Amino acid sequence: MPSYISALVVLAVVLAGNSLGPEATHISMNYFDSILHLLAGIGLGFFFCALTSSIGSRRWRARWSIVLIVLIGGIAWEVFEAYFGITGYTLWTTMYYLDTIKDIVLDVAGAALVSYFVIQK
């Protein structure tokens, strides 16, 4: 059974990573961003997995709900980045689109991993 503590730990790592930046870890920005997006998807997946299990949602419904909610959260985060100009690439360029799609896919992949491995049959 997932717990909120797992979500808190993973999301704290994401917060620390965003606060410190790639310079503190000596990882290139592309890998650093990818790692943080995957961890954010995992952390949000743990949180919503614990939430759906506490309200007693069915297994199939809970899995898809977790992935859908994290997808919406990932899109909202990308809008936030574009609004505040922290995307890493010039807006509306090919690299911007590719980075945005990669980030959303990694968010959803993290949530899908959690929903698949944590929610029991």
Backbone hydrogen bonds, N-H to C=O, Kabsch-Sander energy under -0.5 kcal/mol:
donor,donor_aa,acceptor,acceptor_aa,energy
7,A,3,S,-1.2
8,L,4,Y,-2.5
9,V,5,I,-2.6
10,V,6,S,-2.3
11,L,7,A,-2.7
12,A,8,L,-1.8
13,V,9,V,-1.8
14,V,10,V,-1.9
15,L,11,L,-2.4
16,A,12,A,-2.6
17,G,13,V,-2.6
18,N,14,V,-2.6
19,S,15,L,-2.2
20,L,16,A,-2.9
21,G,17,G,-2.3
24,A,21,G,-0.9
25,T,21,G,-0.5
25,T,22,P,-0.5
26,H,22,P,-1.3
27,I,22,P,-1.2
32,F,28,S,-2.6
33,D,29,M,-2.7
34,S,30,N,-1.8
35,I,31,Y,-2.8
36,L,32,F,-2.3
37,H,33,D,-2.2
38,L,34,S,-2.3
39,L,35,I,-2.6
40,A,36,L,-2.5
41,G,37,H,-2.2
42,I,38,L,-2.1
43,G,39,L,-3.1
44,L,40,A,-2.7
45,G,41,G,-2.1
46,F,42,I,-2.7
47,F,43,G,-2.2
48,F,44,L,-2.8
49,C,45,G,-2.2
50,A,46,F,-2.4
51,L,47,F,-2.2
52,T,48,F,-2.6
53,S,49,C,-2.0
54,S,50,A,-1.8
55,I,51,L,-1.3
56,G,52,T,-0.5
57,S,52,T,-2.4
62,A,58,R,-2.9
63,R,59,R,-2.3
64,W,60,W,-1.9
65,S,61,R,-2.3
66,I,62,A,-2.5
67,V,63,R,-1.9
68,L,64,W,-2.5
69,I,65,S,-2.7
70,V,66,I,-2.2
71,L,67,V,-2.1
72,I,68,L,-2.3
73,G,69,I,-2.4
74,G,70,V,-2.7
75,I,71,L,-2.2
76,A,72,I,-2.3
77,W,73,G,-2.3
78,E,74,G,-2.0
79,V,75,I,-2.1
80,F,76,A,-2.2
81,E,77,W,-2.5
82,A,78,E,-2.2
83,Y,79,V,-2.6
84,F,80,F,-2.2
85,G,81,E,-0.7
85,G,82,A,-0.5
86,I,81,E,-2.4
93,T,90,T,-1.3
97,Y,93,T,-2.1
98,L,94,T,-2.6
99,D,95,M,-2.5
100,T,96,Y,-2.4
101,I,97,Y,-2.5
102,K,98,L,-2.5
103,D,99,D,-2.6
104,I,100,T,-2.2
105,V,101,I,-2.6
106,L,102,K,-2.3
107,D,103,D,-2.2
108,V,104,I,-2.4
109,A,105,V,-2.6
110,G,106,L,-2.2
111,A,107,D,-1.8
112,A,108,V,-2.7
113,L,109,A,-2.4
114,V,110,G,-1.9
115,S,111,A,-2.8
116,Y,112,A,-2.3
117,F,113,L,-2.6
118,V,114,V,-2.7
119,I,114,V,-0.6
119,I,115,S,-0.7
120,Q,118,V,-0.6
